[in-house]
Amino acid sequence: QVQLTESGGGMVHPGGSLRLSCAASSHPATVLTMAWFRRAPGMEREFVAAINWNRGTVYYEDSVKGRFTISKDNAKNTLYLLMNSLKPEDTAVYYCAVDYGLGYDAGSWGQGTQVTVSS
């Protein structure tokens, strides 16, 4: 497994933007997909977006389509999430995760970064 470190969270007004980063300590040959999840207060963990590491195929939860963009830099072993048009309901702790082919729960997870959208 790799070590994941999220950064870039903070507090913004509704309609604002943030870019989250997830730096991986290495890129194992078995990595399949990297993803962003979030957990809002009182809510269960929710899938946000994912990207196939080799192909670049992307997936988004419906509520963030058109607002969030997931991307990666293979050379830097870094995952990004550009969040535009942020809404109060986007407030959550955002986590990055790696799926090695057996699902995210069996993969690697970061410690999370707080995103707060409030006026």
HELIX and SHEET records of a PDB file:
HELIX    1   1 ASP A   62  VAL A   64  5                                   3    
HELIX    2   2 ASN A   74  LYS A   76  5                                   3    
HELIX    3   3 PRO A   88  ASP A   90  5                                   3    
HELIX    4   4 TYR A  104  ALA A  106  5                                   3    
SHEET    1   A 4 LEU A   4  SER A   7  0                                        
SHEET    2   A 4 LEU A  18  ALA A  24 -1                                        
SHEET    3   A 4 THR A  78  MET A  83 -1                                        
SHEET    4   A 4 PHE A  68  ASP A  73 -1                                        
SHEET    1   B 6 GLY A  10  VAL A  12  0                                        
SHEET    2   B 6 THR A 113  VAL A 117  1                                        
SHEET    3   B 6 ALA A  92  ASP A  99 -1                                        
SHEET    4   B 6 THR A  33  ARG A  39 -1                                        
SHEET    5   B 6 GLU A  46  ASN A  52 -1                                        
SHEET    6   B 6 VAL A  58  TYR A  60 -1                                        
SHEET    1   C 4 GLY A  10  VAL A  12  0                                        
SHEET    2   C 4 THR A 113  VAL A 117  1                                        
SHEET    3   C 4 ALA A  92  ASP A  99 -1                                        
SHEET    4   C 4 SER A 108  TRP A 109 -1                                        
END                                                                             
